[in-house]
């Protein structure tokens, strides 16, 4: 369920409310019943955007990182081709 952030115009209290998309936005403060305005929650905004971005971004480094994920120590310049490399043992 998405989390919405509201700020009270009267007591300036900021609070988060879990609401469904279909729910009507909150209009009164639970503390003083003053009018509230919805504020953009940076945390949920970043989660939403970051998740999508990370998902599309992850597919690229996966293939590129395959080389560095090999058991061959990075110190070996031959990258598995020399006799000392465990990759060439079998
Ligand atoms: Zn208030």
PDB file of the backbone (N, CA, C, O) and the ligand in Angstrom, with CONECT records:
HET     ZN  A 101       1
ATOM      1  N   UNK A   1       0.862  -1.209   0.000  1.00  0.00           N
ATOM      2  CA  UNK A   1       0.000   0.000   0.000  1.00  0.00           C
ATOM      3  C   UNK A   1       0.886   1.243   0.000  1.00  0.00           C
ATOM      4  O   UNK A   1       1.821   1.344   0.795  1.00  0.00           O
ATOM      5  N   UNK A   2       0.599   2.169  -0.874  1.00  0.00           N
ATOM      6  CA  UNK A   2       1.456   3.376  -0.932  1.00  0.00           C
ATOM      7  C   UNK A   2       1.333   4.233   0.323  1.00  0.00           C
ATOM      8  O   UNK A   2       0.290   4.283   0.976  1.00  0.00           O
ATOM      9  N   UNK A   3       2.412   4.888   0.625  1.00  0.00           N
ATOM     10  CA  UNK A   3       2.469   5.745   1.799  1.00  0.00           C
ATOM     11  C   UNK A   3       2.440   7.201   1.337  1.00  0.00           C
ATOM     12  O   UNK A   3       3.232   7.618   0.493  1.00  0.00           O
ATOM     13  N   UNK A   4       1.521   7.950   1.903  1.00  0.00           N
ATOM     14  CA  UNK A   4       1.423   9.359   1.526  1.00  0.00           C
ATOM     15  C   UNK A   4       1.831  10.233   2.701  1.00  0.00           C
ATOM     16  O   UNK A   4       1.613   9.895   3.865  1.00  0.00           O
ATOM     17  N   UNK A   5       2.425  11.354   2.363  1.00  0.00           N
ATOM     18  CA  UNK A   5       2.883  12.263   3.390  1.00  0.00           C
ATOM     19  C   UNK A   5       2.042  13.524   3.342  1.00  0.00           C
ATOM     20  O   UNK A   5       1.806  14.089   2.274  1.00  0.00           O
ATOM     21  N   UNK A   6       1.598  13.954   4.495  1.00  0.00           N
ATOM     22  CA  UNK A   6       0.773  15.156   4.586  1.00  0.00           C
ATOM     23  C   UNK A   6       1.398  16.131   5.566  1.00  0.00           C
ATOM     24  O   UNK A   6       2.083  15.749   6.515  1.00  0.00           O
ATOM     25  N   UNK A   7       1.139  17.402   5.303  1.00  0.00           N
ATOM     26  CA  UNK A   7       1.591  18.420   6.247  1.00  0.00           C
ATOM     27  C   UNK A   7       0.403  19.264   6.651  1.00  0.00           C
ATOM     28  O   UNK A   7      -0.386  19.705   5.815  1.00  0.00           O
ATOM     29  N   UNK A   8       0.293  19.480   7.955  1.00  0.00           N
ATOM     30  CA  UNK A   8      -0.831  20.265   8.466  1.00  0.00           C
ATOM     31  C   UNK A   8      -0.513  21.756   8.351  1.00  0.00           C
ATOM     32  O   UNK A   8       0.565  22.209   8.737  1.00  0.00           O
ATOM     33  N   UNK A   9      -1.466  22.497   7.817  1.00  0.00           N
ATOM     34  CA  UNK A   9      -1.275  23.939   7.688  1.00  0.00           C
ATOM     35  C   UNK A   9      -1.339  24.643   9.038  1.00  0.00           C
ATOM     36  O   UNK A   9      -0.773  25.720   9.221  1.00  0.00           O
ATOM     37  N   UNK A  10      -2.035  24.016   9.972  1.00  0.00           N
ATOM     38  CA  UNK A  10      -2.272  24.674  11.253  1.00  0.00           C
ATOM     39  C   UNK A  10      -1.159  24.397  12.267  1.00  0.00           C
ATOM     40  O   UNK A  10      -0.573  25.325  12.825  1.00  0.00           O
ATOM     41  N   UNK A  11      -0.877  23.123  12.498  1.00  0.00           N
ATOM     42  CA  UNK A  11       0.143  22.800  13.505  1.00  0.00           C
ATOM     43  C   UNK A  11       1.466  22.393  12.860  1.00  0.00           C
ATOM     44  O   UNK A  11       2.430  22.069  13.555  1.00  0.00           O
ATOM     45  N   UNK A  12       1.504  22.412  11.527  1.00  0.00           N
ATOM     46  CA  UNK A  12       2.720  22.107  10.754  1.00  0.00           C
ATOM     47  C   UNK A  12       3.249  20.692  11.003  1.00  0.00           C
ATOM     48  O   UNK A  12       4.399  20.377  10.697  1.00  0.00           O
ATOM     49  N   UNK A  13       2.392  19.862  11.558  1.00  0.00           N
ATOM     50  CA  UNK A  13       2.805  18.479  11.789  1.00  0.00           C
ATOM     51  C   UNK A  13       2.837  17.732  10.450  1.00  0.00           C
ATOM     52  O   UNK A  13       1.921  17.846   9.636  1.00  0.00           O
ATOM     53  N   UNK A  14       3.909  16.970  10.246  1.00  0.00           N
ATOM     54  CA  UNK A  14       4.014  16.137   9.046  1.00  0.00           C
ATOM     55  C   UNK A  14       3.785  14.688   9.444  1.00  0.00           C
ATOM     56  O   UNK A  14       4.414  14.173  10.368  1.00  0.00           O
ATOM     57  N   UNK A  15       2.880  14.048   8.737  1.00  0.00           N
ATOM     58  CA  UNK A  15       2.602  12.656   9.082  1.00  0.00           C
ATOM     59  C   UNK A  15       2.396  11.837   7.817  1.00  0.00           C
ATOM     60  O   UNK A  15       2.063  12.362   6.754  1.00  0.00           O
ATOM     61  N   UNK A  16       2.601  10.552   7.964  1.00  0.00           N
ATOM     62  CA  UNK A  16       2.450   9.651   6.835  1.00  0.00           C
ATOM     63  C   UNK A  16       1.202   8.800   7.012  1.00  0.00           C
ATOM     64  O   UNK A  16       0.882   8.345   8.110  1.00  0.00           O
ATOM     65  N   UNK A  17       0.522   8.605   5.922  1.00  0.00           N
ATOM     66  CA  UNK A  17      -0.705   7.819   5.952  1.00  0.00           C
ATOM     67  C   UNK A  17      -0.648   6.776   4.851  1.00  0.00           C
ATOM     68  O   UNK A  17      -0.304   7.068   3.705  1.00  0.00           O
ATOM     69  N   UNK A  18      -0.990   5.566   5.223  1.00  0.00           N
ATOM     70  CA  UNK A  18      -1.072   4.514   4.217  1.00  0.00           C
ATOM     71  C   UNK A  18      -2.458   4.529   3.601  1.00  0.00           C
ATOM     72  O   UNK A  18      -3.461   4.366   4.295  1.00  0.00           O
ATOM     73  N   UNK A  19      -2.502   4.727   2.295  1.00  0.00           N
ATOM     74  CA  UNK A  19      -3.780   4.781   1.611  1.00  0.00           C
ATOM     75  C   UNK A  19      -3.717   3.994   0.320  1.00  0.00           C
ATOM     76  O   UNK A  19      -2.668   3.862  -0.311  1.00  0.00           O
ATOM     77  N   UNK A  20      -4.853   3.485  -0.044  1.00  0.00           N
ATOM     78  CA  UNK A  20      -4.941   2.883  -1.366  1.00  0.00           C
ATOM     79  C   UNK A  20      -5.016   3.996  -2.402  1.00  0.00           C
ATOM     80  O   UNK A  20      -5.378   5.131  -2.090  1.00  0.00           O
ATOM     81  N   UNK A  21      -4.671   3.653  -3.634  1.00  0.00           N
ATOM     82  CA  UNK A  21      -4.736   4.615  -4.723  1.00  0.00           C
ATOM     83  C   UNK A  21      -6.153   5.198  -4.845  1.00  0.00           C
ATOM     84  O   UNK A  21      -6.343   6.377  -5.142  1.00  0.00           O
ATOM     85  N   UNK A  22      -7.126   4.328  -4.605  1.00  0.00           N
ATOM     86  CA  UNK A  22      -8.515   4.738  -4.809  1.00  0.00           C
ATOM     87  C   UNK A  22      -9.045   5.584  -3.661  1.00  0.00           C
ATOM     88  O   UNK A  22     -10.076   6.243  -3.801  1.00  0.00           O
ATOM     89  N   UNK A  23      -8.348   5.571  -2.521  1.00  0.00           N
ATOM     90  CA  UNK A  23      -8.828   6.323  -1.369  1.00  0.00           C
ATOM     91  C   UNK A  23      -8.758   7.823  -1.617  1.00  0.00           C
ATOM     92  O   UNK A  23      -7.875   8.320  -2.316  1.00  0.00           O
ATOM     93  N   UNK A  24      -9.709   8.523  -1.027  1.00  0.00           N
ATOM     94  CA  UNK A  24      -9.693   9.978  -1.137  1.00  0.00           C
ATOM     95  C   UNK A  24      -8.571  10.525  -0.273  1.00  0.00           C
ATOM     96  O   UNK A  24      -8.308  10.009   0.813  1.00  0.00           O
ATOM     97  N   UNK A  25      -7.911  11.568  -0.753  1.00  0.00           N
ATOM     98  CA  UNK A  25      -6.801  12.132   0.037  1.00  0.00           C
ATOM     99  C   UNK A  25      -7.287  12.715   1.351  1.00  0.00           C
ATOM    100  O   UNK A  25      -8.415  13.193   1.472  1.00  0.00           O
ATOM    101  N   UNK A  26      -6.405  12.661   2.321  1.00  0.00           N
ATOM    102  CA  UNK A  26      -6.724  13.197   3.642  1.00  0.00           C
ATOM    103  C   UNK A  26      -6.891  14.719   3.564  1.00  0.00           C
ATOM    104  O   UNK A  26      -6.140  15.391   2.858  1.00  0.00           O
ATOM    105  N   UNK A  27      -7.860  15.251   4.277  1.00  0.00           N
ATOM    106  CA  UNK A  27      -8.079  16.696   4.218  1.00  0.00           C
ATOM    107  C   UNK A  27      -7.949  17.359   5.584  1.00  0.00           C
ATOM    108  O   UNK A  27      -7.792  18.577   5.670  1.00  0.00           O
ATOM    109  N   UNK A  28      -8.016  16.562   6.657  1.00  0.00           N
ATOM    110  CA  UNK A  28      -7.922  17.184   7.969  1.00  0.00           C
ATOM    111  C   UNK A  28      -6.876  16.494   8.832  1.00  0.00           C
ATOM    112  O   UNK A  28      -6.668  15.283   8.749  1.00  0.00           O
ATOM    113  N   UNK A  29      -6.231  17.293   9.654  1.00  0.00           N
ATOM    114  CA  UNK A  29      -5.162  16.810  10.513  1.00  0.00           C
ATOM    115  C   UNK A  29      -5.724  15.966  11.654  1.00  0.00           C
ATOM    116  O   UNK A  29      -6.693  16.371  12.295  1.00  0.00           O
ATOM    117  N   UNK A  30      -5.135  14.806  11.917  1.00  0.00           N
ATOM    118  CA  UNK A  30      -5.617  13.972  13.019  1.00  0.00           C
ATOM    119  C   UNK A  30      -5.324  14.580  14.390  1.00  0.00           C
ATOM    120  O   UNK A  30      -5.916  14.176  15.392  1.00  0.00           O
ATOM    121  N   UNK A  31      -4.428  15.531  14.432  1.00  0.00           N
ATOM    122  CA  UNK A  31      -4.065  16.153  15.704  1.00  0.00           C
ATOM    123  C   UNK A  31      -4.993  17.324  16.040  1.00  0.00           C
ATOM    124  O   UNK A  31      -5.575  17.390  17.122  1.00  0.00           O
ATOM    125  N   UNK A  32      -5.109  18.237  15.084  1.00  0.00           N
ATOM    126  CA  UNK A  32      -5.865  19.461  15.368  1.00  0.00           C
ATOM    127  C   UNK A  32      -7.020  19.657  14.401  1.00  0.00           C
ATOM    128  O   UNK A  32      -7.745  20.648  14.487  1.00  0.00           O
ATOM    129  N   UNK A  33      -7.192  18.723  13.489  1.00  0.00           N
ATOM    130  CA  UNK A  33      -8.263  18.779  12.493  1.00  0.00           C
ATOM    131  C   UNK A  33      -8.181  19.995  11.597  1.00  0.00           C
ATOM    132  O   UNK A  33      -9.172  20.404  10.993  1.00  0.00           O
ATOM    133  N   UNK A  34      -6.991  20.571  11.515  1.00  0.00           N
ATOM    134  CA  UNK A  34      -6.767  21.654  10.568  1.00  0.00           C
ATOM    135  C   UNK A  34      -6.630  21.080   9.167  1.00  0.00           C
ATOM    136  O   UNK A  34      -6.580  19.863   8.987  1.00  0.00           O
ATOM    137  N   UNK A  35      -6.571  21.949   8.190  1.00  0.00           N
ATOM    138  CA  UNK A  35      -6.463  21.469   6.811  1.00  0.00           C
ATOM    139  C   UNK A  35      -5.043  20.999   6.515  1.00  0.00           C
ATOM    140  O   UNK A  35      -4.066  21.622   6.932  1.00  0.00           O
ATOM    141  N   UNK A  36      -4.951  19.908   5.798  1.00  0.00           N
ATOM    142  CA  UNK A  36      -3.635  19.369   5.469  1.00  0.00           C
ATOM    143  C   UNK A  36      -3.427  19.386   3.971  1.00  0.00           C
ATOM    144  O   UNK A  36      -4.378  19.374   3.189  1.00  0.00           O
ATOM    145  N   UNK A  37      -2.163  19.415   3.589  1.00  0.00           N
ATOM    146  CA  UNK A  37      -1.841  19.319   2.171  1.00  0.00           C
ATOM    147  C   UNK A  37      -0.893  18.145   1.956  1.00  0.00           C
ATOM    148  O   UNK A  37      -0.045  17.839   2.794  1.00  0.00           O
ATOM    149  N   UNK A  38      -1.060  17.516   0.839  1.00  0.00           N
ATOM    150  CA  UNK A  38      -0.215  16.370   0.532  1.00  0.00           C
ATOM    151  C   UNK A  38       1.156  16.877   0.106  1.00  0.00           C
ATOM    152  O   UNK A  38       1.265  17.795  -0.706  1.00  0.00           O
ATOM    153  N   UNK A  39       2.185  16.277   0.655  1.00  0.00           N
ATOM    154  CA  UNK A  39       3.548  16.636   0.244  1.00  0.00           C
ATOM    155  C   UNK A  39       4.187  15.441  -0.444  1.00  0.00           C
ATOM    156  O   UNK A  39       3.891  14.288  -0.131  1.00  0.00           O
ATOM    157  N   UNK A  40       5.057  15.739  -1.378  1.00  0.00           N
ATOM    158  CA  UNK A  40       5.719  14.674  -2.114  1.00  0.00           C
ATOM    159  C   UNK A  40       6.730  13.981  -1.220  1.00  0.00           C
ATOM    160  O   UNK A  40       7.734  14.575  -0.826  1.00  0.00           O
ATOM    161  N   UNK A  41       6.466  12.742  -0.906  1.00  0.00           N
ATOM    162  CA  UNK A  41       7.383  11.980  -0.081  1.00  0.00           C
ATOM    163  C   UNK A  41       8.586  11.542  -0.911  1.00  0.00           C
ATOM    164  O   UNK A  41       8.461  10.756  -1.850  1.00  0.00           O
ATOM    165  N   UNK A  42       9.733  12.059  -0.550  1.00  0.00           N
ATOM    166  CA  UNK A  42      10.934  11.758  -1.334  1.00  0.00           C
ATOM    167  C   UNK A  42      11.291  10.277  -1.251  1.00  0.00           C
ATOM    168  O   UNK A  42      11.784   9.694  -2.217  1.00  0.00           O
ATOM    169  N   UNK A  43      11.040   9.681  -0.098  1.00  0.00           N
ATOM    170  CA  UNK A  43      11.432   8.280   0.080  1.00  0.00           C
ATOM    171  C   UNK A  43      10.641   7.371  -0.854  1.00  0.00           C
ATOM    172  O   UNK A  43      11.210   6.511  -1.527  1.00  0.00           O
ATOM    173  N   UNK A  44       9.329   7.567  -0.889  1.00  0.00           N
ATOM    174  CA  UNK A  44       8.521   6.691  -1.728  1.00  0.00           C
ATOM    175  C   UNK A  44       8.748   7.008  -3.201  1.00  0.00           C
ATOM    176  O   UNK A  44       8.670   6.128  -4.059  1.00  0.00           O
ATOM    177  N   UNK A  45       9.031   8.282  -3.481  1.00  0.00           N
ATOM    178  CA  UNK A  45       9.291   8.665  -4.874  1.00  0.00           C
ATOM    179  C   UNK A  45      10.560   7.992  -5.377  1.00  0.00           C
ATOM    180  O   UNK A  45      10.611   7.502  -6.505  1.00  0.00           O
ATOM    181  N   UNK A  46      11.567   7.973  -4.541  1.00  0.00           N
ATOM    182  CA  UNK A  46      12.835   7.366  -4.927  1.00  0.00           C
ATOM    183  C   UNK A  46      12.704   5.850  -5.035  1.00  0.00           C
ATOM    184  O   UNK A  46      13.302   5.226  -5.912  1.00  0.00           O
ATOM    185  N   UNK A  47      11.924   5.271  -4.144  1.00  0.00           N
ATOM    186  CA  UNK A  47      11.716   3.827  -4.208  1.00  0.00           C
ATOM    187  C   UNK A  47      11.078   3.442  -5.527  1.00  0.00           C
ATOM    188  O   UNK A  47      11.480   2.486  -6.190  1.00  0.00           O
ATOM    189  N   UNK A  48      10.068   4.221  -5.882  1.00  0.00           N
ATOM    190  CA  UNK A  48       9.332   3.932  -7.097  1.00  0.00           C
ATOM    191  C   UNK A  48      10.233   4.088  -8.319  1.00  0.00           C
ATOM    192  O   UNK A  48      10.320   3.200  -9.167  1.00  0.00           O
ATOM    193  N   UNK A  49      10.907   5.251  -8.387  1.00  0.00           N
ATOM    194  CA  UNK A  49      11.761   5.496  -9.546  1.00  0.00           C
ATOM    195  C   UNK A  49      12.997   4.619  -9.524  1.00  0.00           C
ATOM    196  O   UNK A  49      13.416   4.090 -10.554  1.00  0.00           O
ATOM    197  N   UNK A  50      13.587   4.465  -8.320  1.00  0.00           N
ATOM    198  CA  UNK A  50      14.812   3.680  -8.215  1.00  0.00           C
ATOM    199  C   UNK A  50      14.586   2.233  -8.586  1.00  0.00           C
ATOM    200  O   UNK A  50      15.420   1.609  -9.242  1.00  0.00           O
ATOM    201  N   UNK A  51      13.445   1.701  -8.158  1.00  0.00           N
ATOM    202  CA  UNK A  51      13.155   0.305  -8.465  1.00  0.00           C
ATOM    203  C   UNK A  51      13.080   0.071  -9.956  1.00  0.00           C
ATOM    204  O   UNK A  51      13.644  -0.890 -10.478  1.00  0.00           O
ATOM    205  N   UNK A  52      12.389   0.946 -10.625  1.00  0.00           N
ATOM    206  CA  UNK A  52      12.254   0.788 -12.075  1.00  0.00           C
ATOM    207  C   UNK A  52      13.606   0.981 -12.753  1.00  0.00           C
ATOM    208  O   UNK A  52      13.991   0.232 -13.652  1.00  0.00           O
ATOM    209  N   UNK A  53      14.300   1.994 -12.299  1.00  0.00           N
ATOM    210  CA  UNK A  53      15.585   2.329 -12.913  1.00  0.00           C
ATOM    211  C   UNK A  53      16.590   1.206 -12.686  1.00  0.00           C
ATOM    212  O   UNK A  53      17.294   0.791 -13.607  1.00  0.00           O
ATOM    213  N   UNK A  54      16.647   0.718 -11.443  1.00  0.00           N
ATOM    214  CA  UNK A  54      17.595  -0.340 -11.109  1.00  0.00           C
ATOM    215  C   UNK A  54      17.279  -1.606 -11.906  1.00  0.00           C
ATOM    216  O   UNK A  54      18.179  -2.339 -12.315  1.00  0.00           O
ATOM    217  N   UNK A  55      16.000  -1.846 -12.117  1.00  0.00           N
ATOM    218  CA  UNK A  55      15.590  -3.047 -12.827  1.00  0.00           C
ATOM    219  C   UNK A  55      16.097  -3.026 -14.262  1.00  0.00           C
ATOM    220  O   UNK A  55      16.630  -4.016 -14.764  1.00  0.00           O
ATOM    221  N   UNK A  56      15.919  -1.875 -14.914  1.00  0.00           N
ATOM    222  CA  UNK A  56      16.363  -1.771 -16.296  1.00  0.00           C
ATOM    223  C   UNK A  56      17.868  -1.665 -16.396  1.00  0.00           C
ATOM    224  O   UNK A  56      18.475  -2.041 -17.399  1.00  0.00           O
ATOM    225  N   UNK A  57      18.455  -1.146 -15.337  1.00  0.00           N
ATOM    226  CA  UNK A  57      19.895  -0.915 -15.333  1.00  0.00           C
ATOM    227  C   UNK A  57      20.652  -2.209 -15.053  1.00  0.00           C
ATOM    228  O   UNK A  57      21.778  -2.393 -15.515  1.00  0.00           O
ATOM    229  N   UNK A  58      20.019  -3.106 -14.289  1.00  0.00           N
ATOM    230  CA  UNK A  58      20.708  -4.308 -13.826  1.00  0.00           C
ATOM    231  C   UNK A  58      21.057  -5.240 -14.981  1.00  0.00           C
ATOM    232  O   UNK A  58      22.034  -5.986 -14.899  1.00  0.00           O
ATOM    233  N   UNK A  59      20.282  -5.208 -16.042  1.00  0.00           N
ATOM    234  CA  UNK A  59      20.503  -6.165 -17.120  1.00  0.00           C
ATOM    235  C   UNK A  59      21.822  -5.884 -17.848  1.00  0.00           C
ATOM    236  O   UNK A  59      22.436  -6.795 -18.403  1.00  0.00           O
ATOM    237  N   UNK A  60      22.248  -4.630 -17.841  1.00  0.00           N
ATOM    238  CA  UNK A  60      23.481  -4.285 -18.558  1.00  0.00           C
ATOM    239  C   UNK A  60      24.755  -4.771 -17.839  1.00  0.00           C
ATOM    240  O   UNK A  60      25.569  -5.470 -18.442  1.00  0.00           O
ATOM    241  N   UNK A  61      24.935  -4.406 -16.547  1.00  0.00           N
ATOM    242  CA  UNK A  61      26.185  -4.829 -15.881  1.00  0.00           C
ATOM    243  C   UNK A  61      26.271  -6.337 -15.696  1.00  0.00           C
ATOM    244  O   UNK A  61      27.371  -6.868 -15.540  1.00  0.00           O
ATOM    245  N   UNK A  62      25.154  -7.037 -15.709  1.00  0.00           N
ATOM    246  CA  UNK A  62      25.160  -8.477 -15.480  1.00  0.00           C
ATOM    247  C   UNK A  62      26.093  -9.167 -16.496  1.00  0.00           C
ATOM    248  O   UNK A  62      26.961  -9.950 -16.110  1.00  0.00           O
ATOM    249  N   UNK A  63      25.910  -8.877 -17.767  1.00  0.00           N
ATOM    250  CA  UNK A  63      26.746  -9.497 -18.786  1.00  0.00           C
ATOM    251  C   UNK A  63      28.177  -9.013 -18.710  1.00  0.00           C
ATOM    252  O   UNK A  63      29.115  -9.791 -18.884  1.00  0.00           O
ATOM    253  N   UNK A  64      28.345  -7.722 -18.449  1.00  0.00           N
ATOM    254  CA  UNK A  64      29.679  -7.138 -18.413  1.00  0.00           C
ATOM    255  C   UNK A  64      30.448  -7.624 -17.195  1.00  0.00           C
ATOM    256  O   UNK A  64      31.670  -7.767 -17.239  1.00  0.00           O
ATOM    257  N   UNK A  65      29.722  -7.879 -16.097  1.00  0.00           N
ATOM    258  CA  UNK A  65      30.381  -8.285 -14.859  1.00  0.00           C
ATOM    259  C   UNK A  65      30.724  -9.767 -14.863  1.00  0.00           C
ATOM    260  O   UNK A  65      31.413 -10.235 -13.957  1.00  0.00           O
ATOM    261  N   UNK A  66      30.267 -10.505 -15.845  1.00  0.00           N
ATOM    262  CA  UNK A  66      30.505 -11.948 -15.883  1.00  0.00           C
ATOM    263  C   UNK A  66      31.997 -12.247 -15.879  1.00  0.00           C
ATOM    264  O   UNK A  66      32.427 -13.226 -15.269  1.00  0.00           O
ATOM    265  N   UNK A  67      32.785 -11.425 -16.543  1.00  0.00           N
ATOM    266  CA  UNK A  67      34.227 -11.649 -16.582  1.00  0.00           C
ATOM    267  C   UNK A  67      34.843 -11.500 -15.208  1.00  0.00           C
ATOM    268  O   UNK A  67      35.672 -12.319 -14.812  1.00  0.00           O
ATOM    269  N   UNK A  68      34.455 -10.466 -14.470  1.00  0.00           N
ATOM    270  CA  UNK A  68      35.042 -10.230 -13.167  1.00  0.00           C
ATOM    271  C   UNK A  68      34.495 -11.206 -12.123  1.00  0.00           C
ATOM    272  O   UNK A  68      35.076 -11.355 -11.047  1.00  0.00           O
ATOM    273  N   UNK A  69      33.392 -11.862 -12.435  1.00  0.00           N
ATOM    274  CA  UNK A  69      32.815 -12.810 -11.495  1.00  0.00           C
ATOM    275  C   UNK A  69      33.519 -14.174 -11.569  1.00  0.00           C
ATOM    276  O   UNK A  69      33.253 -15.040 -10.736  1.00  0.00           O
ATOM    277  N   UNK A  70      34.398 -14.377 -12.534  1.00  0.00           N
ATOM    278  CA  UNK A  70      35.082 -15.657 -12.701  1.00  0.00           C
ATOM    279  C   UNK A  70      36.004 -15.928 -11.518  1.00  0.00           C
ATOM    280  O   UNK A  70      36.460 -14.986 -10.870  1.00  0.00           O
ATOM    281  N   UNK A  71      36.289 -17.208 -11.221  1.00  0.00           N
ATOM    282  CA  UNK A  71      37.147 -17.548 -10.068  1.00  0.00           C
ATOM    283  C   UNK A  71      38.588 -17.142 -10.267  1.00  0.00           C
ATOM    284  O   UNK A  71      39.371 -17.194  -9.319  1.00  0.00           O
ATOM    285  N   UNK A  72      38.960 -16.746 -11.449  1.00  0.00           N
ATOM    286  CA  UNK A  72      40.339 -16.355 -11.710  1.00  0.00           C
ATOM    287  C   UNK A  72      40.701 -15.111 -10.908  1.00  0.00           C
ATOM    288  O   UNK A  72      39.999 -14.103 -10.979  1.00  0.00           O
ATOM    289  N   UNK A  73      41.789 -15.174 -10.147  1.00  0.00           N
ATOM    290  CA  UNK A  73      42.211 -13.985  -9.396  1.00  0.00           C
ATOM    291  C   UNK A  73      42.548 -12.857 -10.362  1.00  0.00           C
ATOM    292  O   UNK A  73      43.126 -13.091 -11.423  1.00  0.00           O
ATOM    293  N   UNK A  74      42.188 -11.645  -9.993  1.00  0.00           N
ATOM    294  CA  UNK A  74      42.448 -10.504 -10.882  1.00  0.00           C
ATOM    295  C   UNK A  74      43.940 -10.244 -11.066  1.00  0.00           C
ATOM    296  O   UNK A  74      44.338  -9.513 -11.973  1.00  0.00           O
ATOM    297  N   UNK A  75      44.770 -10.843 -10.202  1.00  0.00           N
ATOM    298  CA  UNK A  75      46.210 -10.593 -10.288  1.00  0.00           C
ATOM    299  C   UNK A  75      46.821 -11.285 -11.507  1.00  0.00           C
ATOM    300  O   UNK A  75      47.888 -10.893 -11.980  1.00  0.00           O
ATOM    301  N   UNK A  76      46.121 -12.344 -12.025  1.00  0.00           N
ATOM    302  CA  UNK A  76      46.660 -13.062 -13.174  1.00  0.00           C
ATOM    303  C   UNK A  76      46.291 -12.335 -14.463  1.00  0.00           C
ATOM    304  O   UNK A  76      45.112 -12.127 -14.750  1.00  0.00           O
ATOM    305  N   UNK A  77      47.269 -11.963 -15.210  1.00  0.00           N
ATOM    306  CA  UNK A  77      47.034 -11.168 -16.412  1.00  0.00           C
ATOM    307  C   UNK A  77      46.475 -12.016 -17.547  1.00  0.00           C
ATOM    308  O   UNK A  77      45.863 -11.482 -18.473  1.00  0.00           O
ATOM    309  N   UNK A  78      46.675 -13.321 -17.486  1.00  0.00           N
ATOM    310  CA  UNK A  78      46.210 -14.183 -18.573  1.00  0.00           C
ATOM    311  C   UNK A  78      44.731 -14.548 -18.424  1.00  0.00           C
ATOM    312  O   UNK A  78      44.133 -15.120 -19.336  1.00  0.00           O
ATOM    313  N   UNK A  79      44.144 -14.213 -17.269  1.00  0.00           N
ATOM    314  CA  UNK A  79      42.717 -14.420 -17.039  1.00  0.00           C
ATOM    315  C   UNK A  79      42.303 -15.869 -17.288  1.00  0.00           C
ATOM    316  O   UNK A  79      41.355 -16.131 -18.028  1.00  0.00           O
ATOM    317  N   UNK A  80      43.012 -16.800 -16.671  1.00  0.00           N
ATOM    318  CA  UNK A  80      42.599 -18.204 -16.743  1.00  0.00           C
ATOM    319  C   UNK A  80      43.343 -19.031 -17.763  1.00  0.00           C
ATOM    320  O   UNK A  80      43.124 -20.239 -17.851  1.00  0.00           O
ATOM    321  N   UNK A  81      44.221 -18.412 -18.540  1.00  0.00           N
ATOM    322  CA  UNK A  81      44.885 -19.142 -19.615  1.00  0.00           C
ATOM    323  C   UNK A  81      46.200 -19.778 -19.175  1.00  0.00           C
ATOM    324  O   UNK A  81      46.718 -20.660 -19.860  1.00  0.00           O
ATOM    325  N   UNK A  82      46.738 -19.347 -18.051  1.00  0.00           N
ATOM    326  CA  UNK A  82      48.027 -19.892 -17.622  1.00  0.00           C
ATOM    327  C   UNK A  82      47.842 -21.119 -16.736  1.00  0.00           C
ATOM    328  O   UNK A  82      46.729 -21.383 -16.281  1.00  0.00           O
ATOM    329  N   UNK A  83      48.911 -21.876 -16.483  1.00  0.00           N
ATOM    330  CA  UNK A  83      48.844 -23.124 -15.729  1.00  0.00           C
ATOM    331  C   UNK A  83      48.501 -22.891 -14.261  1.00  0.00           C
ATOM    332  O   UNK A  83      47.945 -23.777 -13.612  1.00  0.00           O
ATOM    333  N   UNK A  84      48.824 -21.717 -13.730  1.00  0.00           N
ATOM    334  CA  UNK A  84      48.547 -21.430 -12.334  1.00  0.00           C
ATOM    335  C   UNK A  84      47.072 -21.134 -12.084  1.00  0.00           C
ATOM    336  O   UNK A  84      46.598 -21.226 -10.951  1.00  0.00           O
ATOM    337  N   UNK A  85      46.365 -20.787 -13.125  1.00  0.00           N
ATOM    338  CA  UNK A  85      44.964 -20.398 -12.960  1.00  0.00           C
ATOM    339  C   UNK A  85      44.103 -21.624 -12.683  1.00  0.00           C
ATOM    340  O   UNK A  85      44.210 -22.629 -13.385  1.00  0.00           O
ATOM    341  N   UNK A  86      43.237 -21.545 -11.645  1.00  0.00           N
ATOM    342  CA  UNK A  86      42.366 -22.673 -11.307  1.00  0.00           C
ATOM    343  C   UNK A  86      41.383 -23.004 -12.436  1.00  0.00           C
ATOM    344  O   UNK A  86      40.902 -24.133 -12.540  1.00  0.00           O
ATOM    345  N   UNK A  87      41.097 -22.028 -13.260  1.00  0.00           N
ATOM    346  CA  UNK A  87      40.121 -22.238 -14.328  1.00  0.00           C
ATOM    347  C   UNK A  87      40.657 -23.221 -15.371  1.00  0.00           C
ATOM    348  O   UNK A  87      39.877 -23.920 -16.018  1.00  0.00           O
ATOM    349  N   UNK A  88      41.989 -23.280 -15.542  1.00  0.00           N
ATOM    350  CA  UNK A  88      42.575 -24.137 -16.564  1.00  0.00           C
ATOM    351  C   UNK A  88      42.919 -25.523 -16.024  1.00  0.00           C
ATOM    352  O   UNK A  88      43.395 -26.383 -16.765  1.00  0.00           O
ATOM    353  N   UNK A  89      42.670 -25.742 -14.700  1.00  0.00           N
ATOM    354  CA  UNK A  89      43.041 -27.000 -14.063  1.00  0.00           C
ATOM    355  C   UNK A  89      42.256 -28.174 -14.673  1.00  0.00           C
ATOM    356  O   UNK A  89      42.795 -29.270 -14.826  1.00  0.00           O
ATOM    357  N   UNK A  90      40.985 -27.939 -15.018  1.00  0.00           N
ATOM    358  CA  UNK A  90      40.194 -29.060 -15.502  1.00  0.00           C
ATOM    359  C   UNK A  90      40.291 -29.150 -16.947  1.00  0.00           C
ATOM    360  O   UNK A  90      39.689 -30.038 -17.552  1.00  0.00           O
TER     361      UNK A  90
HETATM  362 ZN    ZN A 101      -2.600  19.873  12.704  1.00  0.00          ZN
END
